[in-house]
Structures are given as structure tokens and as C-alpha cells.
Amino acid sequence: MGWYEITKALGPIGVETLVHGYESAVKTRFGTVSVRDDDKALLFKGKPVQPAIEGNSNLHIVARYEWGADDVLLLQDTGGSACLAQFRIVQLSAKGLKISPAFGTCSDLIYPSFDAKAGVTVTMVGFAGPFDSAAAQKKAGMSKAVYRWDGKGTLMENGLVVR
């Protein structure tokens, strides 16, 4: 119930996305990762990554972590009113890139964290859009999802593998 009450609060009280920034380019230990302006495609060293990652309305790099010999980026693909945001993780190493599947509840309210043993964790509130009923919005607002990237190429949602 607390998530719902906080996210629906009026006035100066509420929840904001906790991220390190909204960047369109970052330097990693392996080269620059950037977002091309015209089509919102993700580039690594000036070339599109494979498989291709393109933003809907926008694509941002919201967090960067150094994990041993690897660099890990959290990306936010900003959508529309039906689905505010989806996320991906890109892990860069001397061997190349690992890219997670797209994930998220469609909420843009996230709390990303990093632990060298557990990996990258993104916790977010559930989401029901403006076209859903008030009851569905309330139910979604009372739920949360926890996504964890293990660094080996596996993304989990509440303990289950995301494909």
C-alpha cells in the first residue's frame, strides 16, 4: 500500500526516479557508448550495437557501474503514456557486449543499485496506464518488481529468468 500512497501523493511529497543522470554518451574503459540523435539508436565506438537497441521517444544512459574488469550501463527507453519506460542493461568487456532483454513494469520510477557480489539491481513500482481502471492503477501502484542482472548474461525478475 505504501508504494501506491507515495506515488499518488499530491504536493511536495512523492517518489522520483533515482538515477545518476540522463546521458546521451558515456566514456567506458572500452570506448564511447552513445545515442544517435536522429533514430535514438545505441552506438558503441560510433557503430550500432548488435542486436540493435533503439529508443521509442528517447533513449538515455541512466547509470554506469564498473564491475571488476567490466563496465555496465543501465539504459532507459522512454515511451508514451501507455508505457512510460523500458530498460536494458549493456555489459561491456574486452570480449565484447552482453545485452539484456528489455525489461520493466512500464514505470519510470526506479531505484537502481549495484553490488559487486549481487550485480545490478533495479527495483520499480508496478504500473497501469491512464487507460486502465482506477482499481488496476491502485493495484499496480501497490506492487513492485525487482530485476537483477548477474553479469553472466542472465536477467531475473522477482527471482525468475527474463527471456
TORPA-4810 file (N, C-alpha, C, O; in nm, 3 decimals):
<nodes>
NODE_1_0.082_-0.119_0.000_0.000_0.000_0.000_0.087_0.125_0.000_0.048_0.227_-0.057_M
NODE_2_0.202_0.119_0.062_0.289_0.236_0.072_0.330_0.291_-0.062_0.332_0.413_-0.081_G
NODE_3_0.365_0.202_-0.160_0.406_0.250_-0.293_0.293_0.331_-0.355_0.316_0.437_-0.412_W
NODE_4_0.170_0.280_-0.344_0.056_0.349_-0.404_0.037_0.486_-0.340_0.020_0.586_-0.410_Y
NODE_5_0.039_0.491_-0.208_0.017_0.617_-0.139_0.125_0.720_-0.173_0.094_0.837_-0.192_E
NODE_6_0.250_0.676_-0.181_0.359_0.768_-0.211_0.348_0.819_-0.355_0.361_0.939_-0.379_I
NODE_7_0.323_0.729_-0.451_0.321_0.770_-0.591_0.198_0.854_-0.624_0.200_0.929_-0.721_T
NODE_8_0.093_0.844_-0.546_-0.029_0.921_-0.571_-0.037_1.048_-0.485_-0.133_1.124_-0.496_K
NODE_9_0.064_1.071_-0.402_0.063_1.187_-0.312_0.064_1.317_-0.392_0.125_1.326_-0.499_A
NODE_10_-0.004_1.416_-0.339_-0.008_1.548_-0.401_0.086_1.641_-0.326_0.121_1.616_-0.210_L
NODE_11_0.127_1.746_-0.391_0.215_1.842_-0.326_0.361_1.800_-0.336_0.399_1.731_-0.431_G
NODE_12_0.442_1.841_-0.240_0.585_1.818_-0.250_0.628_1.675_-0.218_0.746_1.643_-0.232_P
NODE_13_0.536_1.589_-0.175_0.571_1.452_-0.140_0.550_1.363_-0.261_0.451_1.378_-0.333_I
NODE_14_0.641_1.273_-0.285_0.627_1.180_-0.395_0.753_1.099_-0.413_0.844_1.106_-0.330_G
NODE_15_0.760_1.024_-0.519_0.875_0.941_-0.550_0.933_0.985_-0.682_0.858_1.010_-0.777_V
NODE_16_1.063_0.995_-0.690_1.129_1.028_-0.815_1.222_0.915_-0.853_1.265_0.837_-0.768_E
NODE_17_1.252_0.906_-0.980_1.350_0.811_-1.027_1.484_0.843_-0.963_1.527_0.958_-0.962_T
NODE_18_1.550_0.742_-0.909_1.682_0.762_-0.851_1.784_0.709_-0.950_1.809_0.588_-0.955_L
NODE_19_1.842_0.797_-1.026_1.942_0.759_-1.126_2.059_0.856_-1.118_2.049_0.962_-1.057_V
NODE_20_2.167_0.819_-1.180_2.286_0.901_-1.176_2.282_1.015_-1.277_2.356_1.112_-1.263_H
NODE_21_2.198_1.007_-1.378_2.188_1.112_-1.478_2.121_1.059_-1.602_2.096_0.939_-1.614_G
NODE_22_2.093_1.147_-1.692_2.038_1.110_-1.821_2.139_1.152_-1.925_2.142_1.268_-1.966_Y
NODE_23_2.220_1.061_-1.968_2.329_1.091_-2.060_2.298_1.037_-2.199_2.230_0.936_-2.214_E
NODE_24_2.350_1.106_-2.299_2.339_1.054_-2.436_2.471_0.995_-2.482_2.479_0.937_-2.590_S
NODE_25_2.576_1.010_-2.401_2.705_0.949_-2.432_2.786_0.934_-2.304_2.786_1.023_-2.219_A
NODE_26_2.856_0.821_-2.290_2.946_0.800_-2.178_3.073_0.732_-2.229_3.070_0.651_-2.321_V
NODE_27_3.183_0.767_-2.165_3.308_0.700_-2.196_3.321_0.582_-2.102_3.308_0.595_-1.980_K
NODE_28_3.347_0.465_-2.159_3.373_0.346_-2.080_3.520_0.310_-2.096_3.592_0.374_-2.174_T
NODE_29_3.565_0.210_-2.025_3.703_0.166_-2.039_3.729_0.098_-2.174_3.843_0.068_-2.207_R
NODE_30_3.622_0.073_-2.251_3.634_0.002_-2.379_3.600_0.088_-2.499_3.613_0.043_-2.613_F
NODE_31_3.557_0.209_-2.476_3.519_0.300_-2.583_3.392_0.374_-2.546_3.329_0.345_-2.445_G
NODE_32_3.355_0.469_-2.630_3.238_0.552_-2.603_3.110_0.482_-2.647_3.103_0.424_-2.755_T
NODE_33_3.010_0.489_-2.560_2.875_0.441_-2.591_2.790_0.568_-2.601_2.794_0.653_-2.513_V
NODE_34_2.712_0.578_-2.710_2.633_0.699_-2.732_2.499_0.665_-2.795_2.477_0.553_-2.842_S
NODE_35_2.411_0.764_-2.796_2.279_0.751_-2.859_2.276_0.846_-2.978_2.300_0.966_-2.963_V
NODE_36_2.247_0.791_-3.095_2.237_0.873_-3.217_2.108_0.953_-3.212_2.001_0.899_-3.184_R
NODE_37_2.118_1.083_-3.238_2.004_1.173_-3.225_1.887_1.140_-3.317_1.773_1.139_-3.272_D
NODE_38_1.913_1.112_-3.444_1.803_1.101_-3.541_1.713_0.980_-3.521_1.592_0.990_-3.541_D
NODE_39_1.769_0.864_-3.483_1.684_0.744_-3.468_1.691_0.682_-3.329_1.635_0.575_-3.307_D
NODE_40_1.760_0.747_-3.235_1.773_0.700_-3.097_1.836_0.562_-3.088_1.802_0.483_-2.999_K
NODE_41_1.927_0.531_-3.180_1.998_0.402_-3.180_2.119_0.409_-3.088_2.186_0.512_-3.079_A
NODE_42_2.147_0.298_-3.021_2.264_0.290_-2.935_2.386_0.255_-3.018_2.384_0.162_-3.098_L
NODE_43_2.492_0.332_-2.998_2.617_0.314_-3.072_2.729_0.279_-2.976_2.733_0.328_-2.863_L
NODE_44_2.820_0.194_-3.021_2.942_0.165_-2.947_3.058_0.191_-3.041_3.069_0.128_-3.146_F
NODE_45_3.144_0.284_-3.003_3.255_0.330_-3.087_3.203_0.380_-3.222_3.267_0.361_-3.325_K
NODE_46_3.087_0.446_-3.219_3.030_0.507_-3.339_2.950_0.415_-3.429_2.899_0.460_-3.531_G
NODE_47_2.938_0.286_-3.393_2.864_0.190_-3.476_2.748_0.130_-3.396_2.759_0.110_-3.275_K
NODE_48_2.635_0.102_-3.464_2.520_0.045_-3.393_2.556_-0.088_-3.328_2.625_-0.172_-3.386_P
NODE_49_2.506_-0.107_-3.203_2.528_-0.234_-3.135_2.439_-0.341_-3.198_2.337_-0.311_-3.259_V
NODE_50_2.481_-0.465_-3.180_2.404_-0.579_-3.228_2.377_-0.673_-3.113_2.473_-0.709_-3.044_Q
NODE_51_2.255_-0.715_-3.086_2.135_-0.674_-3.158_2.105_-0.526_-3.136_2.142_-0.467_-3.034_P
NODE_52_2.037_-0.468_-3.233_2.010_-0.324_-3.232_1.924_-0.285_-3.112_1.832_-0.356_-3.073_A
NODE_53_1.958_-0.171_-3.055_1.878_-0.110_-2.948_1.841_0.029_-2.996_1.928_0.111_-3.023_I
NODE_54_1.710_0.055_-3.005_1.661_0.187_-3.044_1.556_0.232_-2.946_1.472_0.154_-2.903_E
NODE_55_1.561_0.359_-2.911_1.463_0.415_-2.820_1.333_0.446_-2.893_1.331_0.466_-3.014_G
NODE_56_1.224_0.449_-2.818_1.094_0.484_-2.872_1.088_0.636_-2.892_1.107_0.685_-3.003_N
NODE_57_1.062_0.710_-2.785_1.066_0.856_-2.791_1.205_0.909_-2.762_1.247_1.012_-2.814_S
NODE_58_1.277_0.834_-2.675_1.412_0.874_-2.639_1.485_0.755_-2.580_1.422_0.658_-2.539_N
NODE_59_1.616_0.762_-2.577_1.699_0.658_-2.517_1.807_0.729_-2.436_1.876_0.817_-2.487_L
NODE_60_1.820_0.691_-2.309_1.916_0.756_-2.220_2.001_0.651_-2.150_1.957_0.538_-2.127_H
NODE_61_2.122_0.689_-2.118_2.208_0.610_-2.033_2.190_0.669_-1.893_2.229_0.783_-1.868_I
NODE_62_2.131_0.592_-1.803_2.096_0.647_-1.672_2.190_0.606_-1.560_2.187_0.667_-1.452_V
NODE_63_2.273_0.505_-1.582_2.369_0.467_-1.478_2.485_0.393_-1.543_2.468_0.325_-1.644_A
NODE_64_2.603_0.407_-1.482_2.723_0.335_-1.526_2.793_0.281_-1.403_2.814_0.353_-1.305_R
NODE_65_2.829_0.153_-1.410_2.898_0.089_-1.299_3.024_0.021_-1.352_3.024_-0.032_-1.463_Y
NODE_66_3.131_0.022_-1.274_3.249_-0.057_-1.303_3.241_-0.182_-1.217_3.233_-0.175_-1.095_E
NODE_67_3.242_-0.297_-1.285_3.224_-0.425_-1.216_3.344_-0.511_-1.250_3.344_-0.582_-1.350_W
NODE_68_3.446_-0.505_-1.166_3.569_-0.577_-1.195_3.629_-0.524_-1.324_3.656_-0.404_-1.336_G
NODE_69_3.650_-0.614_-1.420_3.707_-0.575_-1.549_3.601_-0.528_-1.648_3.635_-0.492_-1.761_A
NODE_70_3.474_-0.529_-1.610_3.364_-0.492_-1.699_3.304_-0.357_-1.662_3.316_-0.312_-1.548_D
NODE_71_3.240_-0.293_-1.759_3.158_-0.175_-1.737_3.013_-0.214_-1.766_2.987_-0.288_-1.861_D
NODE_72_2.921_-0.167_-1.685_2.780_-0.200_-1.701_2.701_-0.070_-1.710_2.717_0.020_-1.628_V
NODE_73_2.614_-0.062_-1.811_2.529_0.056_-1.831_2.383_0.017_-1.816_2.341_-0.089_-1.860_L
NODE_74_2.306_0.104_-1.753_2.161_0.090_-1.745_2.102_0.191_-1.842_2.128_0.311_-1.831_L
NODE_75_2.021_0.143_-1.936_1.958_0.228_-2.037_1.809_0.241_-2.010_1.746_0.146_-1.964_L
NODE_76_1.754_0.358_-2.037_1.610_0.381_-2.028_1.557_0.420_-2.164_1.600_0.519_-2.223_Q
NODE_77_1.462_0.341_-2.213_1.390_0.369_-2.337_1.258_0.434_-2.296_1.171_0.368_-2.240_D
NODE_78_1.244_0.563_-2.324_1.125_0.637_-2.286_1.017_0.617_-2.391_1.041_0.635_-2.511_T
NODE_79_0.898_0.580_-2.344_0.788_0.554_-2.435_0.683_0.663_-2.431_0.716_0.782_-2.422_G
NODE_80_0.559_0.622_-2.436_0.448_0.716_-2.435_0.366_0.702_-2.309_0.419_0.660_-2.206_G
NODE_81_0.238_0.737_-2.314_0.155_0.733_-2.195_0.113_0.591_-2.157_0.084_0.565_-2.040_S
NODE_82_0.109_0.498_-2.252_0.069_0.362_-2.222_0.182_0.284_-2.153_0.156_0.197_-2.070_A
NODE_83_0.306_0.316_-2.186_0.423_0.253_-2.123_0.532_0.360_-2.116_0.596_0.391_-2.216_C
NODE_84_0.552_0.415_-1.996_0.643_0.528_-1.980_0.788_0.492_-2.009_0.860_0.572_-2.067_L
NODE_85_0.832_0.372_-1.968_0.974_0.339_-1.984_0.996_0.189_-1.982_0.926_0.114_-1.915_A
NODE_86_1.096_0.148_-2.057_1.151_0.012_-2.053_1.302_0.028_-2.034_1.358_0.134_-2.062_Q
NODE_87_1.366_-0.075_-1.987_1.508_-0.067_-1.954_1.585_-0.182_-2.016_1.529_-0.286_-2.050_F
NODE_88_1.715_-0.162_-2.030_1.808_-0.266_-2.075_1.938_-0.245_-2.000_1.970_-0.135_-1.954_R
NODE_89_2.013_-0.352_-1.990_2.147_-0.346_-1.934_2.243_-0.387_-2.044_2.221_-0.486_-2.114_I
NODE_90_2.351_-0.311_-2.057_2.458_-0.343_-2.152_2.585_-0.360_-2.070_2.625_-0.271_-1.996_V
NODE_91_2.647_-0.476_-2.085_2.772_-0.504_-2.014_2.884_-0.512_-2.116_2.879_-0.591_-2.210_Q
NODE_92_2.986_-0.429_-2.096_3.099_-0.421_-2.187_3.222_-0.485_-2.122_3.249_-0.464_-2.004_L
NODE_93_3.295_-0.563_-2.202_3.420_-0.623_-2.154_3.517_-0.630_-2.271_3.484_-0.591_-2.383_S
NODE_94_3.635_-0.678_-2.244_3.734_-0.695_-2.350_3.686_-0.797_-2.453_3.731_-0.795_-2.567_A
NODE_95_3.594_-0.887_-2.414_3.541_-0.990_-2.503_3.424_-0.940_-2.589_3.386_-1.007_-2.685_K
NODE_96_3.367_-0.824_-2.555_3.254_-0.772_-2.631_3.141_-0.726_-2.541_3.162_-0.689_-2.426_G
NODE_97_3.019_-0.729_-2.596_2.900_-0.679_-2.526_2.806_-0.792_-2.489_2.792_-0.889_-2.564_L
NODE_98_2.741_-0.779_-2.375_2.627_-0.862_-2.337_2.511_-0.764_-2.320_2.526_-0.660_-2.255_K
NODE_99_2.397_-0.797_-2.378_2.282_-0.707_-2.374_2.163_-0.783_-2.316_2.130_-0.892_-2.362_I
NODE_100_2.099_-0.724_-2.216_1.983_-0.788_-2.155_1.862_-0.771_-2.246_1.860_-0.685_-2.333_S
NODE_101_1.761_-0.855_-2.225_1.632_-0.827_-2.290_1.574_-0.699_-2.231_1.614_-0.656_-2.122_P
NODE_102_1.480_-0.637_-2.301_1.410_-0.521_-2.246_1.331_-0.568_-2.123_1.277_-0.678_-2.121_A
NODE_103_1.327_-0.481_-2.021_1.255_-0.519_-1.900_1.192_-0.398_-1.835_1.226_-0.284_-1.867_F
NODE_104_1.102_-0.424_-1.744_1.039_-0.319_-1.665_0.890_-0.338_-1.655_0.831_-0.419_-1.726_G
NODE_105_0.830_-0.262_-1.566_0.685_-0.265_-1.546_0.614_-0.158_-1.628_0.492_-0.150_-1.627_T
NODE_106_0.692_-0.078_-1.698_0.649_0.042_-1.771_0.656_0.166_-1.684_0.633_0.277_-1.733_C
NODE_107_0.686_0.152_-1.556_0.703_0.267_-1.470_0.840_0.330_-1.495_0.936_0.260_-1.529_S
NODE_108_0.847_0.461_-1.478_0.977_0.528_-1.486_1.029_0.561_-1.346_1.130_0.630_-1.331_D
NODE_109_0.959_0.512_-1.243_1.004_0.529_-1.104_1.092_0.409_-1.069_1.041_0.300_-1.045_L
NODE_110_1.223_0.430_-1.067_1.315_0.318_-1.045_1.415_0.352_-0.935_1.442_0.468_-0.905_I
NODE_111_1.467_0.246_-0.875_1.576_0.258_-0.780_1.683_0.158_-0.822_1.675_0.040_-0.786_Y
NODE_112_1.783_0.204_-0.898_1.891_0.113_-0.938_1.999_0.108_-0.829_2.026_0.208_-0.763_P
NODE_113_2.059_-0.008_-0.813_2.170_-0.021_-0.719_2.269_-0.123_-0.774_2.238_-0.202_-0.863_S
NODE_114_2.388_-0.119_-0.718_2.494_-0.208_-0.763_2.568_-0.265_-0.643_2.599_-0.193_-0.548_F
NODE_115_2.595_-0.394_-0.650_2.675_-0.463_-0.551_2.765_-0.560_-0.627_2.718_-0.636_-0.712_D
NODE_116_2.893_-0.558_-0.597_2.989_-0.639_-0.672_2.958_-0.789_-0.664_2.999_-0.864_-0.753_A
NODE_117_2.888_-0.834_-0.560_2.854_-0.976_-0.548_2.718_-1.008_-0.612_2.704_-1.109_-0.680_K
NODE_118_2.620_-0.920_-0.590_2.484_-0.947_-0.638_2.459_-0.899_-0.780_2.373_-0.953_-0.849_A
NODE_119_2.534_-0.799_-0.825_2.514_-0.745_-0.959_2.435_-0.616_-0.957_2.431_-0.546_-0.857_G
NODE_120_2.374_-0.587_-1.070_2.293_-0.466_-1.085_2.149_-0.502_-1.053_2.094_-0.598_-1.107_V
NODE_121_2.089_-0.425_-0.964_1.950_-0.448_-0.926_1.871_-0.322_-0.958_1.914_-0.210_-0.927_T
NODE_122_1.756_-0.341_-1.020_1.665_-0.229_-1.048_1.530_-0.265_-0.987_1.465_-0.361_-1.027_V
NODE_123_1.490_-0.186_-0.888_1.362_-0.205_-0.822_1.268_-0.097_-0.872_1.306_0.020_-0.881_T
NODE_124_1.146_-0.135_-0.904_1.049_-0.037_-0.952_0.908_-0.073_-0.910_0.875_-0.189_-0.884_M
NODE_125_0.827_0.029_-0.903_0.686_0.014_-0.870_0.614_-0.043_-0.993_0.660_-0.027_-1.106_V
NODE_126_0.502_-0.110_-0.969_0.419_-0.157_-1.079_0.358_-0.040_-1.153_0.367_0.074_-1.108_G
NODE_127_0.297_-0.067_-1.267_0.242_0.042_-1.348_0.115_-0.003_-1.419_0.108_-0.114_-1.473_F
NODE_128_0.017_0.082_-1.417_-0.102_0.069_-1.500_-0.126_0.208_-1.559_-0.124_0.308_-1.487_A
NODE_129_-0.146_0.212_-1.688_-0.154_0.339_-1.759_-0.285_0.412_-1.741_-0.376_0.364_-1.674_G
NODE_130_-0.295_0.529_-1.803_-0.414_0.612_-1.789_-0.539_0.551_-1.852_-0.650_0.596_-1.824_P
NODE_131_-0.522_0.451_-1.935_-0.636_0.387_-1.999_-0.689_0.270_-1.916_-0.793_0.213_-1.948_F
NODE_132_-0.615_0.234_-1.809_-0.658_0.129_-1.720_-0.753_0.186_-1.615_-0.757_0.307_-1.593_D
NODE_133_-0.827_0.098_-1.550_-0.922_0.143_-1.448_-0.848_0.195_-1.324_-0.730_0.167_-1.304_S
NODE_134_-0.919_0.270_-1.244_-0.861_0.322_-1.120_-0.820_0.206_-1.029_-0.718_0.214_-0.960_A
NODE_135_-0.898_0.100_-1.029_-0.865_-0.017_-0.946_-0.735_-0.083_-0.995_-0.652_-0.124_-0.914_A
NODE_136_-0.719_-0.093_-1.126_-0.596_-0.152_-1.182_-0.477_-0.063_-1.151_-0.368_-0.113_-1.122_A
NODE_137_-0.495_0.068_-1.158_-0.386_0.161_-1.126_-0.347_0.149_-0.979_-0.229_0.151_-0.946_Q
NODE_138_-0.445_0.137_-0.892_-0.418_0.124_-0.749_-0.345_-0.007_-0.720_-0.247_-0.009_-0.645_K
NODE_139_-0.392_-0.114_-0.780_-0.328_-0.245_-0.759_-0.183_-0.242_-0.808_-0.093_-0.292_-0.740_K
NODE_140_-0.160_-0.185_-0.925_-0.024_-0.176_-0.979_0.065_-0.091_-0.889_0.181_-0.125_-0.866_A
NODE_141_0.010_0.018_-0.839_0.086_0.107_-0.753_0.126_0.046_-0.620_0.216_0.096_-0.552_G
NODE_142_0.059_-0.061_-0.582_0.091_-0.130_-0.457_0.189_-0.245_-0.477_0.227_-0.313_-0.382_M
NODE_143_0.229_-0.267_-0.600_0.321_-0.376_-0.628_0.459_-0.322_-0.665_0.475_-0.204_-0.695_S
NODE_144_0.556_-0.410_-0.661_0.689_-0.371_-0.706_0.752_-0.491_-0.774_0.713_-0.606_-0.752_K
NODE_145_0.850_-0.463_-0.857_0.926_-0.566_-0.926_1.074_-0.541_-0.900_1.119_-0.427_-0.896_A
NODE_146_1.147_-0.649_-0.884_1.291_-0.640_-0.863_1.359_-0.717_-0.976_1.339_-0.837_-0.993_V
NODE_147_1.441_-0.645_-1.053_1.516_-0.704_-1.163_1.663_-0.709_-1.123_1.716_-0.614_-1.065_Y
NODE_148_1.729_-0.822_-1.155_1.870_-0.835_-1.119_1.948_-0.892_-1.239_1.910_-0.994_-1.296_R
NODE_149_2.057_-0.823_-1.273_2.149_-0.866_-1.380_2.269_-0.930_-1.311_2.333_-0.868_-1.226_W
NODE_150_2.299_-1.056_-1.347_2.403_-1.130_-1.275_2.543_-1.115_-1.333_2.639_-1.167_-1.276_D
NODE_151_2.556_-1.046_-1.446_2.688_-1.028_-1.507_2.729_-1.141_-1.598_2.830_-1.131_-1.668_G
NODE_152_2.653_-1.249_-1.598_2.684_-1.364_-1.683_2.589_-1.373_-1.802_2.596_-1.467_-1.882_K
NODE_153_2.501_-1.274_-1.813_2.407_-1.273_-1.923_2.265_-1.310_-1.885_2.180_-1.327_-1.972_G
NODE_154_2.238_-1.323_-1.753_2.104_-1.360_-1.708_2.039_-1.244_-1.636_2.098_-1.183_-1.547_T
NODE_155_1.916_-1.214_-1.675_1.834_-1.113_-1.610_1.720_-1.186_-1.538_1.651_-1.269_-1.597_L
NODE_156_1.701_-1.152_-1.411_1.594_-1.214_-1.332_1.490_-1.108_-1.294_1.524_-0.992_-1.267_M
NODE_157_1.364_-1.148_-1.293_1.255_-1.063_-1.242_1.192_-1.135_-1.126_1.132_-1.241_-1.144_E
NODE_158_1.203_-1.078_-1.008_1.150_-1.140_-0.885_1.192_-1.287_-0.876_1.112_-1.373_-0.838_N
NODE_159_1.317_-1.315_-0.910_1.374_-1.449_-0.898_1.354_-1.540_-1.018_1.407_-1.651_-1.018_G
NODE_160_1.281_-1.497_-1.120_1.256_-1.579_-1.238_1.332_-1.521_-1.358_1.342_-1.399_-1.372_L
NODE_161_1.384_-1.608_-1.444_1.462_-1.565_-1.561_1.372_-1.491_-1.661_1.264_-1.537_-1.695_V
NODE_162_1.420_-1.375_-1.707_1.351_-1.297_-1.811_1.409_-1.339_-1.944_1.531_-1.343_-1.959_V
NODE_163_1.325_-1.370_-2.039_1.372_-1.412_-2.172_1.345_-1.305_-2.274_1.378_-1.322_-2.392_R
</nodes>
